């Protein structure tokens, strides 16, 4: 007598065991990924990993679940005869035909259909995990080749102390200090919180050749320094420690220092340092810097936005940016797809070698950069103060762009760099008004007798100062430090 068997997948026991082992292993791997990335503030990767873990657990449950027992036969004392006797019995009664298929119906009427669904679900999950593994391998290979090609060449590493209550208690930081002249104070170049030393590779050798002692470095989470920890997404928690560690590591590069802050983020970093540790600062030079909230200020001033509306816009912008950056961090970065989103800057520049340009682009698509970018909005202050008051003995100089209405019309409204289409008349009018407000804002950052230098070139801006013509910026820096006429 043949007994009907129940089950939902139709797979053998070894196959089910192997499938379970496969998905349990995937769950453990992604759990480890979620835990390790959470240390660096990557909660988005944790959520992504946990969703895959849930799918794996669900699949293990489906594979391990047995179907229901076959329903009892409606007829008593019925048996299924061997195949050799079936031909004789089929003609006896139509009821006997039902008996032959009772066992088969027990599967299809119970879990048969669901079993096929779960079987395809199982196959789909395995294919999905395989695709993820291939993409992650692609991203890892691209990242590894980038590290090998753009390995640290001329810099050094120092151990940044993190404090006795943290583990690890030190952090490896990459930096370069060059120049041997003692005639001028040491310069430290600083950029936005999400940018490292690579942004200064155009002007750095020019300053050294001109006789300055210069230091550039990769902040935690950028370049070749180690990943940033959560408490380091505000530079005030580690910047003074780095300066002190640098002074111990490089006795020939002692302070007080001249800090040069590029753009809004770099300017805020050096101004906050000058406010908190004035003994470390000789002077400050800002390159086309604004306060972090300038776009909000322009809305309040030019479009009569209330403070409540301003705060709402600020929070919405932060949430939108973080959602977008969360997608980049969770998908595009680990899968090696960021090169499709980050444009290649021109390489035909006598101040930048092709290798330096390629390194600059490579670092802009690494996971470190986009982790920092995710947390960068937390660094921006919401207050509408135009400057940070610092020690009156520290002059704050400003090198800035001051475009005319005609230049805004030509370079922004028509032949613009940031938009595919020409701006409308109303948008162009707003850009002109915003530019005038920005000029006043930049001028207001000069403090304590600091001088203001307005760029006279046709189209000035941070890119011009750092990338396109660093020799122009070098001359201005020398004149400001030596108090020469400009």
C-alpha positions in Angstrom: 0.0 0.0 0.0 1.4 3.4 -1.0 1.0 6.3 1.5 0.6 9.9 0.1 3.4 12.2 1.2 2.9 15.8 2.3 5.2 18.7 1.7 5.3 22.2 0.2 8.5 22.3 -1.8 9.1 18.9 -3.2 12.8 19.3 -2.3 14.9 16.6 -0.8 16.0 16.9 2.8 19.7 17.6 1.8 18.5 20.3 -0.5 16.5 22.0 2.2 19.4 21.8 4.6 21.7 23.4 2.1 19.2 26.1 1.3 18.7 26.8 5.0 22.5 26.9 5.6 22.9 29.3 2.6 20.3 31.8 3.9 21.4 31.6 7.5 25.0 32.4 6.4 23.7 35.4 4.4 21.7 36.6 7.4 24.8 36.4 9.6 26.9 38.2 7.0 24.5 41.0 6.6 24.0 41.2 10.4 27.7 41.7 10.7 27.6 44.4 8.0 24.8 46.2 9.8 26.6 46.1 13.1 30.0 47.2 11.8 28.6 50.1 9.7 26.5 51.3 12.6 29.8 52.1 14.4 30.5 54.7 11.7 27.0 56.2 11.8 25.7 54.2 8.9 22.2 53.5 10.1 20.9 53.4 6.6 23.1 50.5 5.7 21.9 48.8 8.9 18.3 49.1 7.7 19.2 47.8 4.3 21.0 44.8 5.8 18.2 44.1 8.3 15.7 44.0 5.5 17.8 41.3 3.7 18.1 39.4 7.0 14.3 39.4 7.4 14.0 38.0 3.9 16.5 35.3 4.6 14.8 34.3 7.9 11.4 34.2 6.0 12.9 32.0 3.4 14.4 29.6 6.0 11.0 29.4 7.7 9.3 28.6 4.4 11.8 25.9 3.6 11.6 24.3 7.0 7.9 24.3 7.3 6.1 21.0 6.5 2.8 21.0 4.7 -0.4 19.8 6.4 -1.2 16.1 6.7 -3.4 14.7 3.9 -7.1 15.1 4.5 -8.8 11.9 5.6 -10.6 10.0 2.8 -14.3 10.3 2.6 -14.7 6.5 2.2 -13.8 4.1 4.9 -11.4 1.3 4.6 -10.1 2.6 1.2 -6.7 1.6 0.1 -4.6 2.5 -2.9 -3.7 -0.7 -4.8 -0.4 -1.3 -6.5 0.0 -0.1 -10.1 -0.2 -3.6 -11.4 -3.8 -3.9 -10.2 -5.0 -0.5 -11.2 -6.1 -1.4 -14.7 -8.4 -4.0 -13.4 -9.9 -1.9 -10.6 -10.5 1.3 -12.6 -13.4 -0.3 -14.5 -15.1 -1.5 -11.3 -16.2 1.8 -10.0 -15.8 5.5 -10.7 -15.2 5.9 -7.0 -12.1 3.9 -7.2 -10.7 6.4 -9.6 -11.1 9.1 -7.0 -9.2 6.8 -4.5 -6.2 6.7 -6.8 -5.8 10.4 -6.8 -6.7 11.1 -3.2 -3.0 11.3 -2.3 -2.2 13.6 -5.1 -5.1 15.9 -4.3 -3.9 16.0 -0.7 -0.8 17.9 -1.9 -2.4 20.2 -4.5 -5.5 21.0 -2.4 -3.3 21.7 0.7 0.1 23.3 0.0 0.8 22.4 -3.6 0.2 25.9 -5.1 1.8 27.7 -2.2 4.8 25.3 -2.5 5.4 26.5 -6.0 5.2 30.1 -5.0 7.7 29.5 -2.2 9.9 27.6 -4.5 10.1 30.5 -6.9 10.5 32.9 -4.0 13.4 30.8 -2.8 15.0 30.9 -6.3 14.4 34.7 -6.6 16.0 35.4 -3.2 19.1 33.3 -4.2 19.4 35.2 -7.4 18.9 38.6 -5.6 21.6 37.8 -3.1 23.9 36.6 -6.0 23.3 39.9 -7.8 24.1 41.9 -4.6 27.3 39.8 -4.1 28.4 40.6 -7.7 27.8 44.3 -7.4 29.5 44.5 -4.0 32.4 42.6 -5.5 32.5 45.2 -8.4 32.5 48.1 -5.9 35.2 46.4 -3.8 37.4 45.8 -6.8 37.1 49.3 -8.0 37.8 50.7 -4.6 40.8 48.4 -4.1 42.2 49.4 -7.5 41.8 53.0 -6.6 43.6 52.5 -3.3 46.5 50.7 -5.1 46.8 53.4 -7.8 46.3 56.4 -5.5 48.3 55.1 -2.5 49.8 57.7 -0.2 53.1 58.8 -1.7 54.7 61.7 0.1 52.8 62.2 3.3 53.0 60.8 6.9 50.6 59.3 9.4 50.1 60.4 13.0 48.0 59.0 15.8 45.1 61.3 16.8 44.2 60.8 20.4 40.5 60.1 20.9 40.4 60.0 24.7 40.5 57.2 27.3 36.8 56.5 27.2 36.8 55.5 23.5 37.9 52.4 21.7 40.2 52.5 19.9 41.8 55.4 21.8 43.8 56.7 18.7 43.0 57.2 15.1 45.4 57.2 12.1 45.4 60.6 10.3 47.2 61.2 7.0 49.0 64.6 6.5 51.7 66.4 4.5 53.9 69.1 5.8 56.6 70.6 3.5 58.8 73.7 3.4 61.7 74.7 5.5 61.6 78.5 5.7 61.2 80.1 9.1 60.6 83.5 7.8 56.8 83.0 7.5 54.4 81.3 9.9 53.2 77.8 9.0 50.1 77.7 6.8 47.3 75.1 7.4 44.9 74.7 4.5 41.3 73.7 5.3 38.3 72.8 3.1 34.8 71.7 3.6 34.2 69.0 6.2 33.7 66.3 3.5 36.9 67.3 1.6 40.5 66.2 2.3 43.9 67.4 1.3 43.5 66.4 -2.4 41.6 69.6 -3.0 44.8 71.6 -2.3 47.2 69.7 -4.5 47.2 72.5 -7.1 48.2 75.4 -4.8 50.2 73.3 -2.2 53.4 73.0 -4.2 53.2 76.6 -5.3 53.1 77.8 -1.6 56.1 75.5 -0.8 58.1 76.8 -3.7 57.3 80.4 -2.7 59.0 79.8 0.7 56.1 78.9 3.0 55.8 76.0 5.4 52.5 74.4 4.6 50.5 71.5 6.1 47.5 69.8 4.5 45.7 66.8 5.9 42.8 64.4 5.5 40.2 65.0 8.2 38.8 61.9 9.8 36.6 60.1 7.3 38.3 61.6 4.2 41.2 60.6 2.0 43.6 58.2 3.5 42.7 58.9 7.2 40.6 56.3 9.0 36.9 56.5 9.1 35.2 59.1 11.2 33.3 58.2 14.3 29.9 59.7 15.2 31.3 62.3 17.6 33.7 63.5 14.9 31.1 64.9 12.6 31.7 68.2 14.3 35.3 69.2 13.8 35.5 71.2 17.1 35.7 67.8 18.9 39.0 66.9 17.2 40.6 69.8 15.5 42.6 71.2 18.4 43.7 67.7 19.2 45.0 67.3 15.7 46.9 70.6 15.8 48.5 69.6 19.1 49.4 66.2 17.8 50.9 67.8 14.6 53.1 70.1 16.7 54.5 67.1 18.6 55.0 65.1 15.4 56.5 68.0 13.4 58.6 70.2 15.7 59.7 72.4 12.7 56.1 73.3 12.0 55.0 75.1 15.1 52.3 77.6 15.7 50.7 80.0 15.9 49.4 79.1 12.4 47.8 80.9 9.5 44.6 79.0 8.7 43.2 79.3 5.2 39.6 78.2 4.9 38.1 77.4 1.6 34.4 77.7 0.9 31.7 77.9 3.5 32.6 74.7 5.4 36.3 75.4 5.5 35.7 79.0 6.6 33.5 77.9 9.5 35.9 75.3 10.7 38.9 77.7 11.0 36.7 80.5 12.5 35.4 78.1 15.1 38.9 77.0 15.9 40.0 80.6 16.2 37.1 81.3 18.5 37.8 78.2 20.7 41.7 78.2 20.7 43.0 81.6 19.8 46.5 80.7 21.0 46.9 78.4 18.0 45.9 81.0 15.4 48.1 83.8 14.0 45.6 84.9 11.3 42.7 83.6 9.2 42.3 83.9 5.4 38.9 83.0 4.0 38.5 81.9 0.3 35.0 82.9 -1.0 33.4 81.8 2.3 29.8 82.4 3.5 28.0 81.4 6.6 26.3 78.0 6.3 22.8 79.5 6.4 23.3 82.0 3.6 20.7 80.4 1.3 18.1 80.7 4.2 19.1 84.3 4.8 18.6 85.1 1.2 15.1 83.7 1.3 14.2 85.6 4.4 15.6 88.8 3.0 14.6 88.6 -0.6 11.3 86.6 -0.5 9.9 87.7 2.8 10.0 84.2 4.3 9.1 84.1 8.0 11.3 82.4 10.6 8.8 79.5 10.9 8.8 79.0 7.2 12.6 79.3 7.1 13.0 76.5 9.8 10.5 74.3 7.9 12.4 74.8 4.6 15.7 74.0 6.5 14.4 70.8 7.9 12.8 69.7 4.7 16.1 70.4 2.8 18.0 68.4 5.4 15.5 65.4 5.2 15.6 65.4 1.4 19.4 65.5 1.2 19.7 62.7 3.8 17.2 60.5 1.9 19.1 61.0 -1.3 22.5 60.6 0.4 21.1 57.5 2.1 20.4 56.0 -1.3 23.8 56.9 -2.5 25.4 55.4 0.6 23.3 52.3 0.7 23.3 51.4 -3.0 25.5 53.5 -5.3 28.7 53.6 -3.2 29.1 50.0 -2.2 28.0 48.8 -5.6 30.6 51.0 -7.3 28.1 53.2 -9.2 29.1 56.6 -8.0 31.3 57.3 -11.0 28.0 57.7 -13.0 26.9 60.6 -10.7 30.2 62.5 -10.1 31.3 64.4 -13.2 34.9 64.5 -14.3 36.5 67.9 -13.9 38.7 69.2 -16.8 42.3 68.0 -16.7 43.9 70.5 -19.1 45.3 72.6 -16.3 49.0 73.3 -15.9 48.7 73.4 -12.1 47.1 70.0 -11.8 48.6 66.8 -13.1 46.3 64.2 -14.6 47.1 61.8 -11.7 46.1 64.5 -9.2 42.9 65.1 -11.0 42.1 61.4 -11.1 42.9 61.1 -7.4 40.6 64.0 -6.6 37.8 62.4 -8.6 38.4 58.9 -7.1 38.3 60.3 -3.5 35.0 62.1 -4.3 33.3 58.8 -5.1 34.6 56.7 -2.2 32.3 55.7 0.7 34.2 57.8 3.2 33.3 61.0 1.4 29.6 60.1 1.2 29.4 59.1 4.8 30.7 62.5 5.8 28.3 64.2 3.3 25.4 62.4 5.0 26.3 64.0 8.3 27.6 67.3 6.9 24.2 69.2 7.3 24.5 68.6 11.1 27.6 70.8 11.0 25.7 73.7 9.5 24.4 76.2 12.0 20.9 77.7 11.7 21.5 81.0 13.3 21.6 84.1 11.1 24.7 85.7 12.6 26.9 86.9 9.8 30.2 86.0 11.6 31.7 84.3 14.6 33.4 86.9 16.9 37.0 85.9 17.7 39.9 87.2 19.6 40.5 90.8 18.5 44.2 90.1 18.0 43.5 87.7 15.2 42.9 89.4 11.8 40.4 87.7 9.5 41.2 88.4 5.8 38.7 87.7 3.0 39.5 86.8 -0.6 36.2 86.8 -2.5 34.4 86.9 -5.8 32.3 90.0 -6.5 30.4 89.4 -9.7 28.6 92.3 -11.4 25.0 92.0 -12.7 26.4 91.7 -16.2 28.6 88.8 -15.2 25.7 87.1 -13.4 23.7 87.5 -16.6 26.4 86.1 -18.7 27.8 83.3 -16.5 24.8 82.2 -14.4 21.6 83.1 -16.2 22.8 82.3 -19.8 26.1 80.5 -20.1 25.7 78.8 -16.7 27.7 75.9 -15.3 25.1 74.4 -13.0 21.9 74.3 -15.1 21.2 72.7 -18.5 18.8 75.4 -19.6 18.9 79.2 -19.3 17.2 80.6 -16.2 13.9 82.4 -16.5 13.8 86.2 -16.1 12.4 86.0 -12.6 15.0 83.4 -11.5 17.8 85.5 -13.1 16.6 88.5 -11.2 16.7 86.5 -8.0 20.2 85.3 -8.7 21.4 88.9 -9.2 19.8 90.0 -5.9 21.2 87.0 -4.1 24.7 87.8 -5.5 24.5 91.3 -4.1 23.5 89.9 -0.7 26.4 87.4 -0.9 28.9 90.1 -1.6 27.8 92.0 1.6 27.9 88.7 3.5 31.5 87.9 2.4 32.7 91.4 3.3 31.1 91.1 6.8 33.3 88.1 7.6 36.4 90.3 7.7 37.3 91.1 11.3 39.9 92.8 13.5 41.5 94.9 10.7 41.5 92.0 8.2 41.7 93.1 4.6 39.2 92.4 1.8 40.4 91.4 -1.6 37.8 91.2 -4.4 38.7 89.2 -7.4 38.9 91.2 -10.6 38.9 88.3 -13.1 35.9 87.8 -15.4 34.5 84.8 -13.5 35.8 84.3 -10.0 34.8 81.7 -7.4 36.2 78.9 -5.3 37.0 76.8 -8.3 39.0 79.6 -9.8 40.9 80.2 -6.6 41.8 76.6 -6.0 41.6 74.7 -9.3 41.8 77.0 -12.3 44.4 79.6 -11.2 46.0 78.8 -7.9 49.0 81.1 -8.8 46.6 84.1 -8.6 45.5 83.0 -5.1 49.2 82.4 -4.1 50.0 86.0 -4.8 47.1 87.3 -2.8 48.0 85.1 0.2 51.6 86.3 0.2 50.5 89.9 0.0 48.0 89.5 2.9 50.5 87.6 5.2 53.3 90.1 4.5 51.0 93.1 4.6 52.0 94.1 1.2 49.9 96.5 -1.0 47.5 94.6 -3.2 
